[in-house]
Amino acid sequence: MYDPSQLRTFLAVAQTLSFTQAARRLGLRQSTVSQHVRRLEDAAGRQLFSRDTHSVELTEDGEAMLGFARRILAVHEQATAFFAGTRLRGRLRFGASEDFVLTRLPEILEGFRYDHPEVDLELTVELSGTLHEQLAAGKLDLVLAKRRPEDPRGELVWHDRLVWIGAERLRLDPDRPVPLIVYPPPGITRALAFEALERQGRAWRIACTSGSLNALVAAARAGLGVMAHSRGLIPPGLVRVPDRAGLPELGEVDFVLVHAQRRTPAQGAAEALAAAILSGGDRLLRGGGTSGSVSRT
């Protein structure tokens, strides 16, 4: 009843909320993406997206289709692998940025291990900048991390806006430097926060620095300061800083998958894990205590 190619297209649109971005990810024409979605909607007898010239949003039925699509594709891929007689083996060195510590990434990795039990998965959790450096040095096979929108590297998982977050009770004094909770260098959000405040001419001070997201979240919950963070991954217990605080816009950021440039024995396993992450990318977005919808283009 449901064509796997149409389901893959549906997931790509659902994760990017953009027919253009989905077409780019899948290597299809935009008209083909629209056709796949229309045929899937016809098969389901329901509208899956509400869309106009400016935005694309999942309908309630579209939200329900997400879970069905993931499960159908997972079973389809398992059956294909079984009857094709292909069993992935070897060591896969996978790096994930600290942003995903509080998401449901472990569920995706658990599913991958179940489907590919002969792959030895080695997980490295680090800052995005550090992961990109380790990938370039040949120390990792696949990376899930942030990049700036102008950076061409990687395959887009989703596009997000950075916002200021902190404890709900936190109040900023406009006459005092902004207390910042930041990752150490080469943190991408750290650099973007500094740049935004400097453009505004706003004084700031570092109230807490740590390479651990859990430590940063604890500091923010304690009211020590504010931190720049993905709007789609706001941790529980923290909220967006209201506009009346006068903090500058932080801009946008992409979350991407980047493969090693040189072919490695782990390439097949890396491609399989990348496919699992792309098909389940919306679970990452919703797993971290989201507050509000994500802005995508």
Helices and strands as residue ranges (DSSP letters): H 4-16, H 19-26, H 30-44, E 49-51, E 56-58, H 60-84, E 90-97, G 98-100, H 105-115, E 119-126, H 128-136, E 142-147, E 155-166, E 178-182, H 188-200, E 204-209, H 213-221, E 227-230, G 231-233, E 239-240, G 243-245, E 252-259, H 267-279, H 281-286
